[in-house]
Amino acid sequence: MSRKIRVGIIGEYNPDISYHLATNAALGHAADALSVTISTDWIPTGPLAGETCEKTLKGFDALFAAPCDYNSVEGALRAIRFAREKDRPFLGT
């Protein structure tokens, strides 16, 4: 059985933006190359600015800050801080 990794993608997903589709595809290709199963969830930044940030993010194994215009820069920064303080693997673009 392959290992399952949950990746939270911080940002406002838009299927009309080609690099959002490419983000999903790239993570899938990486998972295939590593023989792991990946589960991704796009996480809007607005709610992350509130009290539920840690509760929302704690179930993810890694976090990725997607290239986009964030609805809440504060929410994006709180997610980055969470990753740093909770020792989660993090990639920002």
C-alpha positions in Angstrom: 0.0 0.0 0.0 1.4 3.4 -0.9 1.7 6.2 1.6 -1.0 8.9 1.4 0.0 12.5 1.7 -2.4 15.4 2.2 -1.3 18.7 0.6 -3.2 21.9 1.3 -2.9 24.5 -1.4 -3.3 28.0 -0.1 -5.1 30.2 -2.5 -8.3 30.9 -4.4 -8.6 28.1 -7.0 -9.7 29.2 -10.4 -10.0 26.5 -13.1 -9.7 29.1 -15.8 -6.1 29.9 -14.7 -3.7 27.5 -16.5 -1.1 27.5 -13.7 -3.7 26.4 -11.2 -4.4 23.4 -13.4 -0.7 22.9 -13.8 -0.2 23.0 -10.0 -2.6 20.1 -9.6 -1.0 18.1 -12.4 2.6 18.7 -11.1 1.6 17.4 -7.7 0.1 14.4 -9.3 3.2 13.7 -11.4 5.4 14.1 -8.3 3.2 11.6 -6.4 3.4 9.1 -9.2 7.2 9.5 -9.4 7.5 8.8 -5.7 4.9 6.0 -5.7 2.7 7.8 -3.1 -0.9 8.7 -3.1 -1.7 12.4 -2.9 -4.8 14.2 -1.9 -4.9 17.9 -2.5 -7.3 20.6 -1.3 -7.4 24.2 -2.3 -7.9 26.3 0.8 -9.3 29.9 0.3 -7.4 32.5 2.3 -10.3 34.4 3.7 -11.2 31.9 6.4 -7.6 31.5 7.3 -7.5 35.0 8.6 -9.8 34.0 11.4 -9.7 31.8 14.4 -10.1 28.6 12.4 -6.7 28.8 10.7 -4.9 26.1 12.8 -7.9 23.8 12.9 -8.2 24.0 9.1 -4.5 23.4 8.4 -3.6 20.8 11.1 -4.7 17.8 9.0 -2.4 18.5 6.1 1.1 16.9 5.8 2.4 19.7 3.7 1.3 23.2 2.5 1.8 25.0 -0.8 1.2 28.7 -1.3 -0.2 28.9 -4.8 0.5 31.6 -7.3 -2.6 33.8 -7.3 -4.1 37.0 -6.0 -5.1 36.2 -2.5 -8.5 37.4 -1.2 -6.8 37.7 2.2 -3.1 38.4 2.4 -3.5 38.1 6.2 -4.9 34.6 5.7 -2.1 33.6 3.5 0.5 34.9 5.9 -1.2 33.1 8.8 -1.0 29.8 6.8 2.7 30.4 6.2 3.3 31.1 9.9 1.4 27.9 10.8 3.7 25.9 8.5 6.8 27.4 10.0 5.8 27.1 13.6 4.3 23.6 13.3 7.2 22.3 11.2 5.1 21.4 8.1 6.9 21.1 4.8 6.0 24.3 2.8 6.6 25.6 -0.7 5.7 29.2 -1.7 5.7 30.5 -5.2 
